[in-house]
């Protein structure tokens, strides 16, 4: 019983509460800047996130939905709008021709690059940290997410 009480109190100690508040502030600022950068390209935040994902690699709708934690039907609408603007195209998956991949066009890749370049919020504060501090922060965030740290 004492162990449970100890665990509960560590989640509400002042340091933990401050860290949680700081993480919330970072997330809110990131989303605000992301929405602003997306709007400069006449995109919604969701469209910008899909385009950024696809700039890394072409993906099937289901994988995009999993990455964004949303319904595949929502992704279909987002991809439809990006396709109508000439930023994304659908193509058959070479591994399974029954599956369609969403892939950025050349203009889509260029737009994703401009979006990434416009996001100063995360880059500027991180630039003030040493390489070792950024690696430590990365590893701590991965650990919080249950992902393995990089060797």
Sine and cosine of phi, psi and omega as CSV:
sin_phi,cos_phi,sin_psi,cos_psi,sin_omega,cos_omega
0.00,0.00,-0.70,0.72,0.01,-1.00
-0.86,0.51,-0.54,0.84,0.00,-1.00
-0.91,0.41,-0.66,0.75,0.03,-1.00
-0.90,0.44,-0.66,0.76,0.03,-1.00
-0.89,0.45,-0.68,0.74,0.03,-1.00
-0.88,0.47,-0.65,0.76,0.02,-1.00
-0.91,0.41,-0.67,0.74,-0.02,-1.00
-0.90,0.44,-0.65,0.76,-0.05,-1.00
-0.94,0.33,-0.49,0.87,0.01,-1.00
-0.93,0.36,-0.41,0.91,0.02,-1.00
-0.98,0.20,-0.29,0.96,-0.04,-1.00
-0.88,-0.48,0.20,0.98,0.04,-1.00
-0.93,0.36,0.41,-0.91,-0.09,-1.00
-0.83,0.55,-0.63,0.78,-0.01,-1.00
-0.91,0.43,-0.71,0.70,0.02,-1.00
-0.88,0.47,-0.70,0.71,0.02,-1.00
-0.87,0.49,-0.64,0.77,0.02,-1.00
-0.91,0.41,-0.68,0.73,0.02,-1.00
-0.88,0.47,-0.70,0.71,0.02,-1.00
-0.87,0.49,-0.69,0.72,0.01,-1.00
-0.89,0.45,-0.68,0.73,0.02,-1.00
-0.90,0.43,-0.67,0.74,0.04,-1.00
-0.88,0.48,-0.69,0.72,0.03,-1.00
-0.87,0.50,-0.65,0.76,0.01,-1.00
-0.92,0.40,-0.68,0.73,0.03,-1.00
-0.87,0.49,-0.73,0.69,-0.01,-1.00
-0.88,0.48,-0.71,0.71,-0.01,-1.00
-0.88,0.47,-0.69,0.72,0.01,-1.00
-0.91,0.42,-0.66,0.75,0.01,-1.00
-0.88,0.48,-0.74,0.67,0.00,-1.00
-0.89,0.45,-0.65,0.76,0.02,-1.00
-0.87,0.49,-0.73,0.68,-0.01,-1.00
-0.93,0.37,-0.60,0.80,0.01,-1.00
-0.89,0.45,-0.70,0.72,0.03,-1.00
-0.89,0.46,-0.65,0.76,0.01,-1.00
-0.90,0.43,-0.72,0.69,0.01,-1.00
-0.89,0.46,-0.65,0.76,0.01,-1.00
-0.89,0.45,-0.70,0.71,-0.03,-1.00
-0.88,0.48,-0.54,0.84,0.03,-1.00
-0.90,0.43,-0.35,0.94,0.04,-1.00
-0.95,-0.31,0.30,0.96,-0.02,-1.00
0.82,0.57,0.64,0.77,0.04,-1.00
-0.88,-0.48,0.44,-0.90,0.19,-0.98
-0.99,0.15,0.24,-0.97,0.06,-1.00
-0.87,0.50,-0.64,0.77,0.00,-1.00
-0.91,0.42,-0.67,0.74,0.03,-1.00
-0.89,0.45,-0.65,0.76,0.01,-1.00
-0.90,0.43,-0.65,0.76,0.02,-1.00
-0.91,0.42,-0.67,0.75,0.03,-1.00
-0.89,0.46,-0.72,0.69,0.00,-1.00
-0.87,0.49,-0.66,0.75,0.03,-1.00
-0.90,0.44,-0.65,0.76,0.06,-1.00
-0.88,0.47,-0.72,0.69,-0.05,-1.00
-0.93,0.37,-0.43,0.90,0.04,-1.00
-0.91,0.42,-0.40,0.92,0.05,-1.00
-0.98,0.21,-0.66,0.75,0.03,-1.00
-0.17,-0.99,0.55,-0.83,0.11,-0.99
-0.88,0.48,0.62,-0.79,-0.07,-1.00
-0.67,-0.74,0.50,-0.87,0.17,-0.99
-0.96,0.27,0.38,-0.92,-0.05,-1.00
-0.81,0.58,-0.67,0.74,-0.06,-1.00
-0.87,0.49,-0.66,0.75,0.01,-1.00
-0.92,0.39,-0.59,0.80,0.06,-1.00
-0.89,0.46,-0.71,0.71,-0.01,-1.00
-0.87,0.49,-0.67,0.74,0.02,-1.00
-0.89,0.45,-0.71,0.71,-0.01,-1.00
-0.88,0.48,-0.63,0.78,-0.03,-1.00
-1.00,-0.01,-0.07,1.00,-0.03,-1.00
0.83,0.56,0.79,0.61,0.04,-1.00
-0.62,-0.79,0.06,-1.00,-0.03,-1.00
-0.96,0.27,0.61,-0.79,0.05,-1.00
-0.84,0.55,-0.55,0.84,0.01,-1.00
-0.90,0.44,-0.57,0.82,0.07,-1.00
-0.90,0.43,-0.66,0.76,-0.01,-1.00
-0.90,0.43,-0.64,0.77,0.01,-1.00
-0.84,0.54,-0.71,0.71,0.02,-1.00
-0.90,0.44,-0.66,0.75,0.02,-1.00
-0.89,0.45,-0.73,0.68,-0.01,-1.00
-0.91,0.42,-0.62,0.79,0.05,-1.00
-0.84,0.55,-0.72,0.70,-0.02,-1.00
-0.93,0.37,-0.63,0.78,0.05,-1.00
-0.92,0.39,-0.59,0.80,0.02,-1.00
-0.92,0.39,-0.67,0.75,0.01,-1.00
-0.88,0.48,-0.47,0.88,0.02,-1.00
-1.00,0.02,-0.02,1.00,0.02,-1.00
0.98,0.19,0.32,0.95,-0.03,-1.00
-1.00,-0.09,-0.37,0.93,-0.06,-1.00
-0.67,-0.74,0.50,-0.86,0.12,-0.99
-0.73,-0.68,0.43,-0.90,0.09,-1.00
-0.99,-0.17,0.67,-0.75,0.04,-1.00
-0.59,-0.81,0.41,-0.91,0.01,-1.00
-0.91,0.41,0.58,-0.81,0.09,-1.00
-0.96,0.27,0.84,-0.54,-0.01,-1.00
-0.87,0.50,-0.45,0.89,-0.01,-1.00
-0.99,0.17,-0.44,0.90,-0.01,-1.00
-0.44,-0.90,0.99,-0.15,-0.13,-0.99
-0.90,0.43,-0.18,0.98,0.07,-1.00
-0.97,0.22,-0.34,0.94,-0.04,-1.00
-0.99,-0.11,0.69,-0.72,0.07,-1.00
-0.99,-0.16,0.71,-0.71,0.08,-1.00
-0.98,-0.21,0.60,-0.80,0.19,-0.98
-1.00,-0.05,0.76,-0.65,-0.04,-1.00
-0.67,-0.74,0.58,-0.81,0.01,-1.00
-0.96,0.29,0.57,-0.82,0.18,-0.98
-0.98,0.18,0.03,-1.00,0.06,-1.00
-0.86,0.50,-0.68,0.74,0.04,-1.00
-0.91,0.42,-0.59,0.80,0.04,-1.00
-0.90,0.44,-0.67,0.74,0.05,-1.00
-0.90,0.44,-0.66,0.75,0.01,-1.00
-0.90,0.43,-0.65,0.76,0.03,-1.00
-0.91,0.41,-0.67,0.74,0.04,-1.00
-0.88,0.48,-0.63,0.77,0.02,-1.00
-0.90,0.43,-0.70,0.72,0.02,-1.00
-0.90,0.43,-0.62,0.78,0.06,-1.00
-0.87,0.49,-0.75,0.66,-0.02,-1.00
-0.87,0.49,-0.67,0.75,-0.01,-1.00
-0.92,0.39,-0.44,0.90,-0.03,-1.00
-0.98,0.19,-0.24,0.97,-0.06,-1.00
-1.00,0.06,1.00,0.09,-0.02,-1.00
-0.99,0.12,-0.43,0.90,-0.13,-0.99
-0.80,0.61,-0.76,0.65,-0.04,-1.00
-0.97,0.26,-0.62,0.78,-0.09,-1.00
-0.92,0.38,-0.72,0.69,-0.10,-0.99
-0.89,0.46,-0.77,0.64,0.03,-1.00
-0.90,0.43,-0.58,0.82,0.01,-1.00
-0.92,0.38,-0.51,0.86,0.01,-1.00
-0.89,0.45,-0.42,0.91,0.03,-1.00
-0.98,0.22,-0.13,0.99,0.03,-1.00
-0.99,-0.12,0.54,-0.84,0.06,-1.00
-0.94,0.34,0.21,-0.98,0.05,-1.00
-0.85,0.52,-0.68,0.73,-0.01,-1.00
-0.90,0.45,-0.65,0.76,0.02,-1.00
-0.92,0.40,-0.66,0.75,0.04,-1.00
-0.90,0.43,-0.64,0.77,0.03,-1.00
-0.90,0.43,-0.66,0.75,0.03,-1.00
-0.90,0.44,-0.71,0.71,0.02,-1.00
-0.87,0.49,-0.71,0.70,0.04,-1.00
-0.84,0.54,-0.74,0.67,-0.03,-1.00
-0.91,0.42,-0.63,0.78,0.04,-1.00
-0.91,0.41,-0.67,0.74,0.03,-1.00
-0.90,0.43,-0.67,0.74,0.05,-1.00
-0.88,0.48,-0.65,0.76,0.02,-1.00
-0.89,0.45,-0.65,0.76,0.05,-1.00
-0.88,0.48,-0.55,0.84,-0.01,-1.00
-1.00,0.05,-0.01,1.00,0.01,-1.00
0.98,0.21,0.33,0.94,0.02,-1.00
-0.99,-0.17,0.44,-0.90,0.02,-1.00
-0.93,0.36,0.58,-0.82,0.09,-1.00
-0.96,0.28,0.43,-0.90,0.02,-1.00
-0.98,0.18,0.69,-0.72,0.00,-1.00
-0.92,0.39,0.00,0.00,0.00,0.00
